[in-house]
Amino acid sequence: MIYSDYAAVYDQTGQIRHSILTANYLPDLLRRHSVDGRRLLDLACGTGTFAIIQAEAAWQVIGLDRSPAMLAVAERKAARAGVAVEWIEGDLRAVMLPAPVDLATCWYDSLNYLLREEEVELAFRSIYAALAPNGLLCCDVATEYFLRNYWSGVEVYEDADYIQVMQSAYDGNDCSTLVLTGWHRRSVDHWERFREVHVERGYPRSFWLESLLVAGFVVEGCYDCFTLQAPNERSLRLCWVARKPAR
Ligand SMILES: C[S@@+](CC[C@H](N)C(=O)[O-])C[C@H]1O[C@@H](n2cnc3c(N)ncnc32)[C@H](O)[C@@H]1O
């Protein structure tokens, strides 16, 4: 399963950066797209950085992810930060909550892991059901342009106790595959190797829009992510803002 051995090093290898950026971006989005209450569901919350920052900002936060290893890291970080977040192991295509939320977020390629169109539609319907009337969804997705042009080549990370090689390639068919090989140092001369294969799919903007509309959302914005500008053909990620109608 992906995001298992990788969970322990996800933050330290630089992936934490995206959560810092989205945490800084959220207030800009909410100034333009208001939210009534303080219940927030962060879908595919990963190691919990974004969820914890929002809990510190007085949101009542639920973090949902399907990887137990990512959630275990998130739980430890929340305990260290002294904040209460409810962590749920679950699938964003079948969200089940005891009570609806006012804001749902889903950041950093998480929706690109859905490789079939039907799965995206299922996810949006499930998120829609989890929201209270007038609730808001903010999510970002990697563009086809990004996957085609930036998910290619080899990247190496190295520190005293961990080495990682990421090899990625576009398959010419909307999908990019990243093979992640990591070595954890377990003792002075013993390294343990793991391998995860991550596949992401880029969908056209029109498909994301249509899927949100079909789920029942009113789409309030589509931005070149981290700005409030309209996307262009070289945008690396799109940020969608969509609302469940009040009635
Ligand atoms: C690139 S990470 C993003 C984590 C976090 N949102 C962030 O910004 O750092 C993708 C996350 O999506 C989760 N994920 C992928 N597919 C999922 C699904 N169907 N349901 C729930 N979580 C999923 C993975 O377990 C992983 O934690």
PDBQT file of the ligand as one rigid body, heavy atoms in Angstrom, charges set to zero:
ROOT
HETATM    1  C1  LIG A 301       0.027  13.732  -1.611  1.00  0.00    +0.000 C 
HETATM    2  S1  LIG A 301      -0.695  13.181  -0.115  1.00  0.00    +0.000 S 
HETATM    3  C2  LIG A 301      -1.466  14.658   0.456  1.00  0.00    +0.000 C 
HETATM    4  C3  LIG A 301      -1.606  14.702   1.960  1.00  0.00    +0.000 C 
HETATM    5  C4  LIG A 301      -2.029  16.051   2.520  1.00  0.00    +0.000 C 
HETATM    6  N1  LIG A 301      -3.330  16.453   2.015  1.00  0.00    +0.000 N 
HETATM    7  C5  LIG A 301      -0.990  17.106   2.201  1.00  0.00    +0.000 C 
HETATM    8  O1  LIG A 301      -1.356  18.164   1.656  1.00  0.00    +0.000 OA
HETATM    9  O2  LIG A 301       0.192  16.901   2.515  1.00  0.00    +0.000 OA
HETATM   10  C6  LIG A 301      -2.063  12.219  -0.673  1.00  0.00    +0.000 C 
HETATM   11  C7  LIG A 301      -2.865  11.617   0.469  1.00  0.00    +0.000 C 
HETATM   12  O3  LIG A 301      -4.097  11.132  -0.058  1.00  0.00    +0.000 OA
HETATM   13  C8  LIG A 301      -4.447   9.960   0.630  1.00  0.00    +0.000 C 
HETATM   14  N2  LIG A 301      -5.433   9.268  -0.207  1.00  0.00    +0.000 N 
HETATM   15  C9  LIG A 301      -5.271   8.886  -1.493  1.00  0.00    +0.000 A 
HETATM   16  N3  LIG A 301      -6.401   8.327  -1.949  1.00  0.00    +0.000 NA
HETATM   17  C10 LIG A 301      -7.297   8.376  -0.920  1.00  0.00    +0.000 A 
HETATM   18  C11 LIG A 301      -8.655   7.959  -0.779  1.00  0.00    +0.000 A 
HETATM   19  N4  LIG A 301      -9.298   7.364  -1.783  1.00  0.00    +0.000 N 
HETATM   20  N5  LIG A 301      -9.270   8.176   0.405  1.00  0.00    +0.000 NA
HETATM   21  C12 LIG A 301      -8.610   8.763   1.433  1.00  0.00    +0.000 A 
HETATM   22  N6  LIG A 301      -7.314   9.158   1.356  1.00  0.00    +0.000 NA
HETATM   23  C13 LIG A 301      -6.670   8.986   0.192  1.00  0.00    +0.000 A 
HETATM   24  C14 LIG A 301      -3.127   9.242   0.829  1.00  0.00    +0.000 C 
HETATM   25  O4  LIG A 301      -3.191   8.262   1.826  1.00  0.00    +0.000 OA
HETATM   26  C15 LIG A 301      -2.221  10.422   1.175  1.00  0.00    +0.000 C 
HETATM   27  O5  LIG A 301      -2.164  10.644   2.563  1.00  0.00    +0.000 OA
ENDROOT
TORSDOF 0
